[in-house]
Amino acid sequence: MAMRMINIHEAKTHLSRLVEEAVKGEPFIIAKAGKAMVKVVPIEDNSAFASKRIGFMEGMYEIPDNFEEIDRELDKEIERLFYREDAE
């Protein structure tokens, strides 16, 4: 069975529908001026693309017990630099 060839204009116009069809097992080829450019097929295992944002840095850093004190000092330093209190 030959794979369906879709011209690029039609693919842009109907991309959502075409992608859904590809996911359901109907892959297709996108062509430009009658020349095949790309093949659209479903991804078999998309776990490599799954987003794992929450907790992705767990164990990679430690928050010091005196963080609030350090944060206040940094705020003072930023304010000092912003207003250039040390400038002549």
DAWO-V367996 format. One record per residue. N is the residue number from 1. RES is the residue in one small letter. PSI is psi in whole degrees, 0 to 359 (NA if undefined). Layout:
[[N,RES,PSI] [N,RES,PSI]]
This chain:
[[1,m,126] [2,a,143] [3,m,141] [4,r,136] [5,m,127] [6,i,134] [7,n,156] [8,i,324] [9,h,314] [10,e,321] [11,a,318] [12,k,321] [13,t,323] [14,h,29] [15,l,313] [16,s,311] [17,r,316] [18,l,320] [19,v,317] [20,e,319] [21,e,320] [22,a,318] [23,v,326] [24,k,7] [25,g,15] [26,e,72] [27,p,162] [28,f,168] [29,i,136] [30,i,129] [31,a,153] [32,k,123] [33,a,39] [34,g,358] [35,k,125] [36,a,131] [37,m,310] [38,v,156] [39,k,131] [40,v,116] [41,v,155] [42,p,152] [43,i,126] [44,e,312] [45,d,101] [46,n,15] [47,s,331] [48,a,340] [49,f,357] [50,a,138] [51,s,131] [52,k,64] [53,r,313] [54,i,123] [55,g,11] [56,f,342] [57,m,14] [58,e,131] [59,g,358] [60,m,355] [61,y,164] [62,e,140] [63,i,121] [64,p,154] [65,d,329] [66,n,32] [67,f,316] [68,e,321] [69,e,315] [70,i,317] [71,d,317] [72,r,318] [73,e,319] [74,l,322] [75,d,317] [76,k,318] [77,e,317] [78,i,316] [79,e,318] [80,r,315] [81,l,322] [82,f,316] [83,y,359] [84,r,51] [85,e,338] [86,d,356] [87,a,149] [88,e,NA]]
